[in-house]
Amino acid sequence: LVILLVTFIVSFILAIIRKIQFHYSGPSIPSLQFFCFKQGKILEKTGICSQITFGRYMRRGRRLAEDPKLFIQDLQFKKVPVRVYQPKAPSDGRRRGIIFFHGGGWVFGSLGKIFAGGITVIKKEHARLFIQFKYRLAPEHKYPAAYEDCLHATVHFMKNLEHYGVDPARIIVSGDSAGGNLAAAVSQTLASRPDLPKLRAQILIYPGLQALDFNLPSYQQNRGVPLLFRERAAFFALQYLNGDASHVEEVLEGSHIPADIRLKYRKWVSPDNIPEQFKVRGYKPHVPHEFKAEVFEKAKESLSPTCYNVLRDDGLLYKKRLEDNGVPVTWYHLEDGFHGIISLHDYGGFSFPAGKRGLDSIVNFIKGLY
């Protein structure tokens, strides 16, 4: 009886929260997400449901309204569900193909959760085909499941470009947050595939690209800023790697990386590579805690080239490494932004100005690729 009563109360609370989430007109979506995060931890501690189950429930419900200008089709590429958005307006030639991997910490996301910014990209110019992938999620499917889904589906698409009228010289791989991680990993793999067209560009939106150091300046400065807290970044990474986040505190303190490996990667993953302007506020150099071999065993896959693992500094470090290897990089910084801001574009009828500027910068970057 107690269990039934608690379940009823929780269900009632969930219904109220979801009603607020999808109908509230105020500017405090990040605060609401923080509230939902706390509720998820409480429900997990009481044994009612896991944080991830609660989070998936809360992220349901956003659907794309019918648009007479778009043709939308659900397909499968190598058994990976995909949704293809294509303008109905005829194109003068072959279209640009934009592949998008959704974010969500590798544990959230679906084809029903629309990246509204991607739809805006299509509407800004009708000569594009936009594909959203639904990769397998952690912790049910650990690394490298998500990466393999994204890679295999992308290769399938690239081998069938003619069917979709896509120009092989105009393919872009993109993603936000965890999706940016997957986009970078897929791009790196495809760079060594001479049998496939060369990617025109990769677009990484606040990507997670390393798991060596969770004490870089941006992690310290934004540790408690929604939508992605510092602790959550490590939690999601561990869920993706092995479905076990029990060592999250040790990972946050740096006990998961042995000294020799830390030294090996210091050339690329170091606060020394972060511009001084980003170290002025709230940053103190961190001395890693004592190395623990059992924690390293849980997190060692994070060192894999295909598992690049708040996230401003990850992008800055990746930018420097690409430039060191002669790759041209366009970097756009939203001074008043936060993690997830672009995915909230036109969310519930409102948008953050910084998110619109970020989205406009993406559109302008794509236009400049001709």
SETIMI-306403 format. One record per residue (C-alpha): x, y, z. Coordinates in Angstrom, 1 decimal. Layout:
// residues N
{pt {X,Y,Z}}
...
This chain:
// residues 370
{pt {0.0,0.0,0.0}}
{pt {2.8,2.4,0.9}}
{pt {4.6,1.6,-2.4}}
{pt {1.4,2.2,-4.4}}
{pt {0.8,5.4,-2.6}}
{pt {4.3,6.7,-3.1}}
{pt {4.1,5.7,-6.8}}
{pt {0.9,7.6,-7.2}}
{pt {2.3,10.7,-5.5}}
{pt {5.4,10.6,-7.7}}
{pt {3.4,10.1,-10.8}}
{pt {1.2,13.1,-9.8}}
{pt {4.3,15.2,-9.2}}
{pt {5.8,14.2,-12.5}}
{pt {2.7,15.1,-14.3}}
{pt {2.7,18.6,-12.7}}
{pt {6.4,19.1,-13.4}}
{pt {6.0,18.1,-17.1}}
{pt {3.0,20.4,-17.4}}
{pt {5.1,23.3,-16.0}}
{pt {8.0,22.3,-18.2}}
{pt {6.1,22.4,-21.5}}
{pt {3.7,25.3,-20.8}}
{pt {5.6,27.6,-18.6}}
{pt {6.3,31.0,-20.3}}
{pt {9.0,32.4,-18.0}}
{pt {12.8,32.5,-18.5}}
{pt {13.9,29.9,-16.0}}
{pt {14.2,26.6,-17.9}}
{pt {17.7,26.1,-16.4}}
{pt {16.3,26.4,-12.9}}
{pt {13.6,23.9,-13.7}}
{pt {16.1,21.5,-15.1}}
{pt {18.1,21.9,-11.8}}
{pt {14.9,21.0,-9.9}}
{pt {14.3,18.0,-12.0}}
{pt {17.9,16.8,-11.5}}
{pt {17.5,17.0,-7.8}}
{pt {14.2,15.1,-7.9}}
{pt {15.8,12.4,-10.0}}
{pt {18.5,11.8,-7.3}}
{pt {15.9,11.6,-4.6}}
{pt {13.8,9.1,-6.6}}
{pt {16.9,7.0,-7.1}}
{pt {17.8,7.0,-3.5}}
{pt {14.3,5.9,-2.5}}
{pt {14.5,3.0,-5.0}}
{pt {11.5,4.2,-7.1}}
{pt {13.4,4.8,-10.3}}
{pt {16.9,5.7,-11.5}}
{pt {18.0,9.2,-12.3}}
{pt {18.3,8.3,-15.9}}
{pt {14.8,6.9,-16.1}}
{pt {13.4,10.0,-14.5}}
{pt {15.4,12.2,-16.9}}
{pt {14.2,10.4,-19.9}}
{pt {10.6,10.8,-18.8}}
{pt {11.1,14.5,-18.3}}
{pt {12.6,15.0,-21.7}}
{pt {9.7,13.4,-23.5}}
{pt {7.0,15.4,-25.2}}
{pt {8.6,17.9,-27.5}}
{pt {7.5,17.2,-31.1}}
{pt {8.0,19.0,-34.3}}
{pt {4.9,20.8,-35.6}}
{pt {3.9,20.0,-39.1}}
{pt {5.7,22.2,-41.7}}
{pt {4.3,22.3,-45.2}}
{pt {7.7,23.3,-46.5}}
{pt {9.5,20.1,-45.2}}
{pt {9.3,16.5,-46.3}}
{pt {10.1,14.3,-43.2}}
{pt {10.9,10.6,-43.5}}
{pt {11.8,8.0,-40.8}}
{pt {14.3,5.4,-42.1}}
{pt {17.0,3.1,-41.0}}
{pt {20.7,3.2,-42.0}}
{pt {22.4,0.0,-41.1}}
{pt {19.6,-0.7,-38.5}}
{pt {20.2,2.8,-37.0}}
{pt {17.0,4.8,-36.9}}
{pt {17.3,8.1,-38.7}}
{pt {15.0,11.0,-39.5}}
{pt {15.5,12.8,-42.8}}
{pt {14.4,16.4,-43.2}}
{pt {14.3,17.7,-46.8}}
{pt {12.9,20.9,-48.2}}
{pt {10.0,20.3,-50.6}}
{pt {11.3,23.2,-52.7}}
{pt {13.4,22.1,-55.7}}
{pt {17.1,22.6,-55.6}}
{pt {19.1,24.1,-58.5}}
{pt {21.7,21.3,-58.0}}
{pt {22.8,18.7,-55.6}}
{pt {22.1,19.5,-52.0}}
{pt {24.4,19.9,-49.1}}
{pt {24.1,17.0,-46.6}}
{pt {24.1,17.8,-42.9}}
{pt {24.4,14.9,-40.4}}
{pt {23.4,15.7,-36.8}}
{pt {24.1,13.7,-33.7}}
{pt {21.9,14.7,-30.7}}
{pt {23.3,15.5,-27.3}}
{pt {22.1,14.2,-23.9}}
{pt {25.1,12.9,-22.2}}
{pt {25.0,9.7,-24.2}}
{pt {22.0,8.6,-22.0}}
{pt {19.2,10.9,-23.3}}
{pt {17.7,11.7,-26.6}}
{pt {15.5,10.4,-29.4}}
{pt {14.1,11.2,-32.8}}
{pt {11.1,12.7,-31.1}}
{pt {13.3,15.2,-29.2}}
{pt {13.8,17.7,-32.1}}
{pt {16.8,19.8,-32.4}}
{pt {14.9,22.9,-33.5}}
{pt {18.1,24.7,-34.5}}
{pt {18.6,22.1,-37.2}}
{pt {15.2,22.8,-38.6}}
{pt {16.0,26.5,-38.6}}
{pt {19.2,25.8,-40.5}}
{pt {17.1,24.1,-43.3}}
{pt {14.6,26.9,-43.4}}
{pt {17.4,29.5,-43.7}}
{pt {18.4,28.0,-47.0}}
{pt {16.4,25.4,-49.0}}
{pt {19.4,23.6,-50.6}}
{pt {20.1,21.3,-47.7}}
{pt {19.2,17.8,-46.5}}
{pt {19.3,17.4,-42.7}}
{pt {19.6,13.9,-41.1}}
{pt {19.2,13.2,-37.4}}
{pt {20.5,9.9,-36.0}}
{pt {19.1,7.9,-33.1}}
{pt {22.1,6.0,-31.7}}
{pt {21.9,3.5,-28.9}}
{pt {22.0,5.0,-25.4}}
{pt {24.0,4.2,-22.3}}
{pt {24.0,2.7,-19.7}}
{pt {22.1,-0.1,-21.5}}
{pt {24.5,0.2,-24.4}}
{pt {28.0,1.1,-23.3}}
{pt {30.9,2.5,-25.4}}
{pt {31.5,2.0,-28.2}}
{pt {27.8,1.4,-29.1}}
{pt {26.9,5.0,-29.8}}
{pt {30.1,5.7,-31.7}}
{pt {29.6,2.6,-33.8}}
{pt {26.0,3.4,-34.6}}
{pt {27.0,6.9,-35.7}}
{pt {29.9,5.7,-37.8}}
{pt {28.1,2.9,-39.6}}
{pt {25.0,5.0,-40.3}}
{pt {27.2,7.8,-41.6}}
{pt {29.2,5.5,-43.9}}
{pt {25.9,4.0,-45.2}}
{pt {24.7,7.5,-46.1}}
{pt {28.0,8.5,-47.7}}
{pt {27.8,5.4,-49.9}}
{pt {24.2,6.3,-51.1}}
{pt {24.5,10.1,-51.6}}
{pt {23.1,9.9,-55.2}}
{pt {19.8,8.5,-53.9}}
{pt {19.4,11.7,-51.8}}
{pt {20.7,14.1,-54.4}}
{pt {23.6,15.2,-52.1}}
{pt {26.8,16.6,-53.3}}
{pt {29.7,14.4,-52.1}}
{pt {31.9,17.5,-51.7}}
{pt {29.4,19.2,-49.4}}
{pt {28.9,16.8,-46.4}}
{pt {28.9,18.2,-42.9}}
{pt {29.0,16.2,-39.7}}
{pt {27.7,18.0,-36.6}}
{pt {26.5,17.5,-33.1}}
{pt {25.9,19.2,-29.7}}
{pt {27.4,18.2,-26.4}}
{pt {27.7,14.4,-26.4}}
{pt {26.7,14.5,-30.0}}
{pt {29.6,16.9,-30.6}}
{pt {31.9,14.2,-29.1}}
{pt {30.5,11.6,-31.5}}
{pt {30.8,14.0,-34.5}}
{pt {34.5,14.6,-33.7}}
{pt {35.1,10.8,-33.3}}
{pt {33.4,10.0,-36.5}}
{pt {35.2,12.8,-38.4}}
{pt {38.6,11.5,-37.2}}
{pt {37.8,8.0,-38.3}}
{pt {36.5,9.1,-41.7}}
{pt {39.7,11.0,-42.3}}
{pt {41.5,7.7,-42.9}}
{pt {38.9,6.3,-45.3}}
{pt {40.1,7.0,-48.9}}
{pt {37.1,5.0,-50.2}}
{pt {34.6,7.7,-49.0}}
{pt {34.1,11.3,-49.9}}
{pt {36.1,13.8,-47.8}}
{pt {34.0,15.7,-45.2}}
{pt {33.6,19.4,-45.9}}
{pt {33.4,20.3,-42.3}}
{pt {32.5,19.3,-38.7}}
{pt {30.4,21.5,-36.5}}
{pt {30.8,20.9,-32.8}}
{pt {28.4,22.7,-30.4}}
{pt {29.7,22.8,-26.9}}
{pt {31.2,19.4,-27.3}}
{pt {32.6,17.1,-24.6}}
{pt {36.0,16.1,-25.9}}
{pt {38.2,14.9,-23.0}}
{pt {37.9,13.0,-19.7}}
{pt {41.4,13.5,-18.4}}
{pt {40.8,16.7,-16.4}}
{pt {37.6,17.8,-14.8}}
{pt {39.3,20.7,-13.1}}
{pt {40.0,22.9,-16.1}}
{pt {39.0,26.5,-15.7}}
{pt {35.5,26.2,-17.2}}
{pt {34.7,23.2,-15.1}}
{pt {35.6,25.1,-11.9}}
{pt {33.9,28.4,-13.0}}
{pt {30.7,26.7,-14.1}}
{pt {30.5,23.8,-11.8}}
{pt {27.1,24.7,-10.6}}
{pt {25.6,26.3,-13.7}}
{pt {22.7,24.6,-15.4}}
{pt {22.1,22.8,-17.7}}
{pt {25.3,20.8,-17.2}}
{pt {26.9,20.7,-13.8}}
{pt {30.6,19.6,-13.4}}
{pt {29.5,16.4,-11.5}}
{pt {27.0,15.6,-14.2}}
{pt {29.7,15.8,-16.9}}
{pt {31.7,13.1,-15.1}}
{pt {28.6,11.1,-14.3}}
{pt {27.5,10.9,-18.0}}
{pt {31.0,10.1,-19.2}}
{pt {31.2,7.1,-16.8}}
{pt {27.7,5.9,-17.8}}
{pt {28.8,5.9,-21.4}}
{pt {32.1,4.2,-20.7}}
{pt {30.9,1.3,-18.5}}
{pt {27.4,2.0,-17.1}}
{pt {28.9,2.6,-13.6}}
{pt {29.2,6.0,-12.1}}
{pt {30.1,4.9,-8.6}}
{pt {33.6,6.4,-8.9}}
{pt {32.5,9.8,-10.0}}
{pt {34.1,11.6,-7.1}}
{pt {37.5,10.0,-7.7}}
{pt {37.3,10.9,-11.4}}
{pt {36.4,14.5,-10.6}}
{pt {39.6,14.7,-8.4}}
{pt {41.8,13.1,-11.0}}
{pt {42.5,9.8,-9.4}}
{pt {41.6,7.9,-12.6}}
{pt {44.7,9.0,-14.6}}
{pt {48.2,7.6,-13.9}}
{pt {51.1,10.2,-13.8}}
{pt {52.8,8.9,-17.0}}
{pt {49.6,9.2,-19.0}}
{pt {48.8,12.6,-17.6}}
{pt {52.3,13.7,-18.6}}
{pt {52.0,12.2,-22.1}}
{pt {48.8,14.2,-22.8}}
{pt {49.8,17.4,-21.0}}
{pt {50.9,18.9,-24.3}}
{pt {47.2,19.0,-25.4}}
{pt {45.1,18.8,-22.2}}
{pt {46.4,21.4,-19.9}}
{pt {45.2,24.7,-18.4}}
{pt {48.4,26.2,-19.9}}
{pt {46.6,26.0,-23.3}}
{pt {43.6,28.0,-22.2}}
{pt {43.8,31.7,-22.9}}
{pt {44.4,33.9,-19.9}}
{pt {41.1,35.7,-20.3}}
{pt {39.3,32.5,-19.4}}
{pt {41.3,32.0,-16.2}}
{pt {40.6,35.3,-14.5}}
{pt {37.3,34.3,-12.7}}
{pt {37.1,31.6,-10.1}}
{pt {40.0,29.3,-11.2}}
{pt {42.6,27.7,-9.0}}
{pt {45.3,25.2,-10.3}}
{pt {44.3,21.7,-9.2}}
{pt {46.7,19.0,-7.9}}
{pt {45.3,15.6,-8.9}}
{pt {44.6,13.2,-6.0}}
{pt {46.5,10.0,-5.6}}
{pt {46.1,7.6,-8.5}}
{pt {43.8,4.6,-8.0}}
{pt {44.3,1.7,-10.3}}
{pt {40.7,0.4,-9.8}}
{pt {39.3,3.7,-10.9}}
{pt {41.5,3.8,-14.0}}
{pt {40.2,0.4,-15.0}}
{pt {36.7,1.8,-15.0}}
{pt {37.6,4.9,-17.0}}
{pt {40.5,3.9,-19.2}}
{pt {38.4,3.7,-22.4}}
{pt {38.2,7.5,-22.1}}
{pt {41.7,7.5,-23.6}}
{pt {40.5,5.9,-26.8}}
{pt {40.7,8.2,-29.9}}
{pt {37.1,7.4,-30.6}}
{pt {35.9,8.3,-27.1}}
{pt {36.8,12.0,-26.7}}
{pt {35.1,12.8,-23.6}}
{pt {31.6,23.4,-17.9}}
{pt {32.8,22.2,-21.7}}
{pt {34.1,25.5,-23.1}}
{pt {37.7,24.4,-22.4}}
{pt {37.3,21.0,-24.1}}
{pt {36.5,22.9,-27.3}}
{pt {39.4,25.3,-26.9}}
{pt {41.9,22.5,-26.4}}
{pt {40.5,20.6,-29.5}}
{pt {40.7,23.9,-31.5}}
{pt {44.4,24.3,-30.6}}
{pt {45.2,20.7,-31.5}}
{pt {43.5,20.9,-34.8}}
{pt {45.3,24.2,-35.6}}
{pt {48.6,22.6,-34.6}}
{pt {47.9,20.0,-37.3}}
{pt {47.1,22.6,-40.0}}
{pt {43.3,22.3,-39.8}}
{pt {41.5,25.7,-40.2}}
{pt {39.1,26.2,-37.3}}
{pt {36.3,28.8,-36.9}}
{pt {35.6,29.4,-33.2}}
{pt {32.6,31.2,-31.8}}
{pt {32.2,32.0,-28.1}}
{pt {28.9,33.0,-26.5}}
{pt {30.0,35.1,-23.5}}
{pt {26.5,35.1,-22.0}}
{pt {25.6,31.5,-23.0}}
{pt {25.4,28.3,-21.1}}
{pt {25.5,24.6,-21.9}}
{pt {22.5,23.5,-23.9}}
{pt {21.4,27.0,-24.9}}
{pt {21.2,26.4,-28.6}}
{pt {19.1,23.2,-28.1}}
{pt {16.6,25.5,-26.3}}
{pt {16.0,27.5,-29.4}}
{pt {12.3,28.2,-29.7}}
{pt {11.6,26.0,-26.7}}
{pt {8.1,26.6,-25.5}}
{pt {7.7,29.7,-27.6}}
{pt {10.8,31.6,-26.4}}
{pt {14.5,31.7,-27.1}}
{pt {17.5,33.1,-25.4}}
{pt {19.2,35.9,-27.3}}
{pt {22.6,34.3,-27.0}}
{pt {21.2,31.0,-28.3}}
{pt {19.9,32.8,-31.4}}
{pt {23.3,34.4,-32.0}}
{pt {25.0,31.0,-31.7}}
{pt {22.5,29.5,-34.2}}
{pt {23.0,32.4,-36.6}}
{pt {26.8,31.9,-36.4}}
{pt {26.3,28.3,-37.4}}
{pt {24.1,29.2,-40.3}}
{pt {26.6,31.9,-41.5}}
{pt {29.5,29.4,-41.2}}
{pt {27.7,26.9,-43.4}}
{pt {26.8,29.6,-45.9}}
{pt {30.5,30.5,-46.1}}
{pt {31.5,27.0,-47.1}}
{pt {30.5,27.3,-50.7}}
